[in-house]
């Protein structure tokens, strides 16, 4: 079963249509953008928490 999946994967890699490649790239860019934006918001949240603790400590 695994071998069949491997064959399908190879055929997909060998002959990707231009459209599928374009969609893949767009999807990848969107995912990357989403990841970076969530990472930024998480960092911002942590930064604000740390600043609040720092202000409370002083």
C-alpha positions as CSV (number, residue, x, y, z in Angstrom):
1,X,0.0,0.0,0.0
2,X,2.8,2.4,0.9
3,X,4.5,1.6,-2.4
4,X,1.4,2.7,-4.4
5,X,1.3,5.9,-2.5
6,X,4.9,6.5,-3.3
7,X,4.3,5.9,-7.0
8,X,1.5,8.4,-7.0
9,X,3.7,10.9,-5.2
10,X,6.4,10.4,-7.8
11,X,4.1,10.8,-10.7
12,X,2.7,14.0,-9.1
13,X,6.2,15.4,-8.7
14,X,7.3,14.4,-12.2
15,X,4.4,16.0,-14.0
16,X,2.9,18.9,-12.0
17,X,0.6,21.1,-14.0
18,X,1.4,24.8,-14.0
19,X,-1.9,25.6,-12.3
20,X,-1.3,23.2,-9.4
21,X,2.2,24.6,-8.8
22,X,0.8,28.1,-8.8
23,X,-1.9,27.1,-6.3
24,X,0.7,25.3,-4.2
25,X,2.9,28.5,-4.1
26,X,0.0,30.7,-3.3
27,X,-1.2,28.4,-0.5
28,X,2.3,28.2,0.9
29,X,2.7,32.0,0.9
30,X,-0.6,32.4,2.6
31,X,0.2,29.8,5.2
32,X,3.6,31.5,5.8
33,X,1.9,34.9,6.2
34,X,-0.6,33.5,8.6
35,X,2.2,31.8,10.7
36,X,4.2,35.0,10.8
37,X,1.2,37.1,11.8
38,X,0.2,34.7,14.6
39,X,3.8,34.6,15.8
40,X,3.9,38.4,15.9
41,X,0.7,38.6,17.9
42,X,2.0,35.9,20.3
43,X,5.2,37.8,20.7
44,X,3.3,41.1,21.2
45,X,1.1,39.4,23.8
46,X,4.1,38.0,25.7
47,X,5.9,41.4,25.5
48,X,2.9,43.2,27.0
49,X,2.6,40.6,29.8
50,X,6.3,41.0,30.6
51,X,6.0,44.8,30.6
52,X,3.0,44.6,32.9
53,X,4.9,42.4,35.3
54,X,7.9,44.7,35.1
55,X,5.8,47.7,35.9
56,X,4.1,45.9,38.8
57,X,7.5,44.9,40.2
58,X,8.7,48.5,40.3
